[in-house]
């Protein structure tokens, strides 16, 4: 456990989750990062704090896991693959506990916190898919690119509860269940892809080790 703490700096990730959740709680609902919009009723749209914080947390987590991957002490393949999956789950657990604590203190669960949790589920799932095939570089980039592409192209002119296309769920200001489906599907898919890919990778490593042992 000591080598994992030294190499992956989980305290920084937990701190990012706690601070980011606090920012989402404190930020006014109308604030956001202005960005040009090629769809929707207006020329500019705003990426709300919950989406920006979800990107920040996702990138911080993959940067932490990547740092541990490069460390020489992480030579055990099974442990490395194990922490690649545990880290996203840990982020969701910490964020969920923070949200639950706020709901108990405030007596209600605010909409931005629900949207933050939804975006984390989807973006972490997207990262799990990419890290299984391309490595950590694109796992970290994917969340940033997807949120900004959603903001530019994903707005709709219909208004109401469905202010964004379903594929642009990261920037949807609605808690409608339809926007949770693609996010949850991404995480489940990411978990399955990671499981299958890591199992195949570990099997190849064990076969190579066995062959090397026989040669010796």
Phi, psi and omega per residue, in radians:
X1 nan -0.569 -3.119
X2 -1.115 -0.727 -3.133
X3 -1.148 -0.569 3.127
X4 -1.183 -0.736 3.138
X5 -1.143 -0.716 -3.115
X6 -1.215 -0.643 -3.024
X7 -1.532 -0.555 -3.037
X8 -1.850 -0.185 3.081
X9 0.880 0.993 -3.107
X10 -1.092 -0.434 3.136
X11 -1.072 -0.626 3.110
X12 -1.144 -0.687 3.140
X13 -1.186 -0.791 3.108
X14 -1.073 -0.743 3.099
X15 -1.063 -0.681 3.104
X16 -1.120 -0.717 3.114
X17 -1.101 -0.821 -3.105
X18 -1.138 -0.800 -3.141
X19 -1.151 -0.739 3.129
X20 -1.091 -0.730 3.106
X21 -1.103 -0.692 3.099
X22 -1.111 -0.670 3.112
X23 -1.107 -0.751 3.131
X24 -1.101 -0.675 3.113
X25 -1.138 -0.740 -3.032
X26 -1.431 -0.432 -3.035
X27 -1.235 2.349 3.054
X28 -1.066 2.587 -3.066
X29 -1.121 -0.406 -3.079
X30 -1.561 -0.101 -3.097
X31 -1.377 2.775 3.121
X32 3.025 2.923 3.105
X33 -1.551 2.004 -3.138
X34 -1.139 2.393 3.132
X35 -2.584 2.467 3.113
X36 -1.021 2.474 -3.131
X37 -2.168 2.144 3.122
X38 -1.566 -0.007 3.089
X39 -2.379 2.894 3.124
X40 1.634 3.098 -3.023
X41 -1.367 -0.327 -3.081
X42 -2.125 2.780 -3.116
X43 -1.301 -0.392 3.135
X44 -2.261 2.522 3.080
X45 -2.276 2.918 -3.104
X46 -2.026 2.366 2.970
X47 -1.552 2.041 -3.027
X48 -1.232 2.790 -3.126
X49 -0.973 -0.621 -3.104
X50 -1.083 -0.649 3.132
X51 -1.257 -0.725 3.128
X52 -1.135 -0.718 3.122
X53 -1.164 -0.658 3.095
X54 -1.073 -0.701 3.087
X55 -1.125 -0.801 -3.132
X56 -1.029 -0.808 -3.134
X57 -1.121 -0.753 -3.129
X58 -1.089 -0.807 -3.141
X59 -1.119 -0.743 3.124
X60 -1.071 -0.682 -3.122
X61 -1.179 -0.804 -3.138
X62 -1.184 -0.566 3.064
X63 -1.127 -0.669 3.124
X64 -1.158 -0.810 3.137
X65 -1.132 -0.667 3.121
X66 -1.108 -0.710 3.115
X67 -1.082 -0.690 3.095
X68 -1.189 -0.585 3.135
X69 -1.130 -0.621 -3.104
X70 -1.352 -0.295 -3.081
X71 -1.219 2.429 -3.114
X72 -1.130 -0.441 -3.085
X73 -1.284 -0.282 -3.122
X74 -1.562 1.068 -3.110
X75 -1.622 -0.137 -3.128
X76 -1.527 1.958 -3.022
X77 -1.085 -0.748 -3.090
X78 -1.118 -0.739 3.133
X79 -1.139 -0.723 -3.131
X80 -1.070 -0.849 3.132
X81 -1.119 -0.610 3.132
X82 -1.086 -0.790 -3.103
X83 -1.281 -0.394 3.050
X84 -1.067 -0.612 3.135
X85 -1.562 -0.605 -3.118
X86 -1.154 -0.613 -3.095
X87 -1.049 -0.882 3.075
X88 -1.047 -0.713 3.121
X89 -1.105 -0.699 3.109
X90 -1.088 -0.702 3.098
X91 -1.064 -0.776 -3.140
X92 -1.144 -0.665 3.122
X93 -1.144 -0.820 -3.138
X94 -1.095 -0.770 3.123
X95 -1.121 -0.723 3.116
X96 -1.090 -0.713 3.107
X97 -1.133 -0.705 3.115
X98 -1.099 -0.766 3.128
X99 -1.144 -0.740 3.106
X100 -1.094 -0.698 3.108
X101 -1.098 -0.713 3.121
X102 -1.143 -0.683 3.122
X103 -1.095 -0.637 3.122
X104 -1.224 -0.753 -3.108
X105 -1.211 -0.806 -3.054
X106 -1.508 -0.265 -3.129
X107 1.433 0.063 3.126
X108 -2.732 2.838 3.116
X109 -1.901 1.970 -3.063
X110 -1.277 2.653 -3.126
X111 -1.042 -0.800 -3.129
X112 -1.009 -0.582 3.118
X113 -1.192 -0.674 3.077
X114 -1.110 -0.715 -3.140
X115 -1.197 -0.630 3.068
X116 -1.059 -0.799 -3.125
X117 -1.139 -0.711 3.097
X118 -1.058 -0.793 -3.123
X119 -1.159 -0.657 3.100
X120 -1.099 -0.734 3.128
X121 -1.010 -0.874 -3.080
X122 -1.215 -0.779 -3.091
X123 -1.213 -0.643 3.081
X124 -1.184 -0.643 3.066
X125 -1.125 -0.730 3.074
X126 -1.064 -0.715 3.104
X127 -1.122 -0.669 3.120
X128 -1.099 -0.663 3.114
X129 -1.125 -0.825 -3.067
X130 -1.249 -0.658 -3.120
X131 -1.151 -0.425 3.125
X132 -1.248 -0.445 -3.074
X133 -1.968 -0.632 -2.967
X134 -2.015 -0.247 -3.096
X135 1.704 -3.058 -2.970
X136 -1.309 -0.461 -3.087
X137 -1.001 -0.901 -3.089
X138 -1.383 -0.389 3.052
X139 -1.124 -0.662 3.108
X140 -1.328 -0.632 -3.116
X141 -1.245 -0.609 -2.989
X142 -0.998 -0.744 -3.107
X143 -1.118 -0.745 3.138
X144 -1.116 -0.857 -3.105
X145 -1.092 -0.768 -3.057
X146 -1.141 -0.694 3.141
X147 -1.155 -0.757 -3.120
X148 -1.242 -0.650 3.057
X149 -1.112 -0.691 3.102
X150 -1.087 -0.726 -3.122
X151 -1.182 -0.629 -3.094
X152 -1.345 -0.745 -3.010
X153 -1.926 -0.193 -2.936
X154 -1.686 -0.074 3.125
X155 -1.223 2.623 3.071
X156 -2.081 2.803 -3.119
X157 -1.680 0.055 -3.090
X158 -1.269 -0.546 -3.104
X159 1.258 -2.888 3.140
X160 1.227 -2.582 -3.074
X161 -1.214 -0.466 -3.090
X162 -1.892 1.431 -3.099
X163 -1.562 -0.059 -3.121
X164 -2.476 2.737 3.033
X165 -1.156 2.713 -3.086
X166 -1.088 -0.583 3.137
X167 -1.243 -0.315 3.138
X168 -1.710 0.661 -3.089
X169 -1.001 -0.493 -3.093
X170 -1.106 -0.437 -3.092
X171 -1.903 0.162 3.118
X172 -1.299 2.178 -3.133
X173 -1.467 0.111 -3.119
X174 -1.793 2.545 3.074
X175 -1.638 0.278 3.138
X176 -0.945 2.482 -3.067
X177 -1.057 -0.524 -3.111
X178 -1.032 -0.564 -3.128
X179 -1.354 -0.330 3.100
X180 -1.394 -0.450 -3.067
X181 -1.080 -0.912 3.138
X182 -1.127 -0.588 3.119
X183 -1.142 -0.822 3.124
X184 -1.140 -0.668 3.136
X185 -1.115 -0.657 3.104
X186 -1.107 -0.744 -3.111
X187 -1.180 -0.747 3.116
X188 -1.104 -0.770 3.113
X189 -1.083 -0.766 3.124
X190 -1.061 -0.721 3.129
X191 -1.127 -0.732 -3.141
X192 -1.181 -0.747 3.125
X193 -1.092 -0.791 3.119
X194 -1.043 -0.759 -3.108
X195 -1.084 -0.818 -3.117
X196 -1.178 -0.769 -3.111
X197 -1.178 -0.719 -3.124
X198 -1.190 -0.621 3.104
X199 -1.137 -0.776 3.117
X200 -1.114 -0.713 -3.128
X201 -1.133 -0.746 -3.133
X202 -1.162 -0.635 3.100
X203 -1.103 -0.717 3.121
X204 -1.143 -0.689 3.128
X205 -1.095 -0.773 -3.132
X206 -1.134 -0.671 3.110
X207 -1.126 -0.764 3.130
X208 -1.109 -0.704 3.111
X209 -1.122 -0.711 3.121
X210 -1.113 -0.713 3.111
X211 -1.135 -0.693 3.115
X212 -1.129 -0.654 3.130
X213 -1.133 -0.695 -3.137
X214 -1.182 -0.635 3.135
X215 -1.144 -0.608 -3.126
X216 -1.251 nan nan
